[in-house]
């Protein structure tokens, strides 16, 4: 099957045309009242293949609106992890969130390219408060593989990986590294995982088994344009025990590209992928924080059954002026 070549969730952020710097308020971005470990003003360097945080609308920014709330829920329920790893870190702001919100003291980061990882490592080091010591492991390469030689085991492994495959190496090298992944992969992958565009999430779970500390968890952040049951099934197929940590919704960012790309996949026989009108999502999640919604995810999903739009229908509705969104899940998976 020749895959469409377009962008997924993480690609829907403004991009930097060349290496540049960006400064912003850490309290506002991470949603915290008092900073303990991170400087008040974050100053990040952006590699050519990294994405800018969306500072104009934090509800569209994945770290601010999805990762940071999930870290807060995890901290409340599990306490302080010693070691945190981010697969596909980009600019490194997810690791800074883990340092500030989770209190992690050992950080591991990976991404596909050396320039991206090097910039992210500098961003982490330059934004730590004076007197705070962080052990940092950083490496470029596939998923967790760059961190395995360190021998470090992680209490929390976080991933926000792409769903959409491409078959052109040049596109991966040219485009933002979080936008797509190179297919096909050579590892054995269950058919339903491939059919629902979950390949990289599944492979991250498989690799994580070797790098998890006893009692550790993987946080898979996924735009949930599919039945929740498939996500928990994916984790079990990878040999882990899952639960929904947080659940929420987002307006579809970069909708022209993302919805149309899913519609192309759907026309080739995959899916149907799930989108919703924004007003239906607003009503379904009213007055629920992400942790509460996670505890009632199955009920909320069922309540939205009559509101689902296939990606083809969502594309038509969007082109007619509708505000289209999708749900997201932070899936927590562990060894026991």
Protein Blocks (a to p, Z undefined) as FASTA:
>chain_A
ZZdddddfklmcccdfbdcdddddfklmnopabdfkbcfbdcddddfkbccddfklmmlp
mklmmmmmmmmmmmmmnopafbdcdehklnommmmmmmmmnopabdcdddfbfklmmmmm
mmmmmmpcehiacdddddedehjlmmmmnopacfbdcddddfbdcfbfklmmmmcfklpc
cdddfbdcdfklmmnopmmmmmmmmmmmmmpcehiacddddddfbcfklmmmmmmmnopa
cddfbdcddddehklmmmmmmmmmmmnogajdddddfklmmmmmgoiafklmmmmmmmmm
mmmmmmpccfklmmmmmmnopacddddddddddfZZ
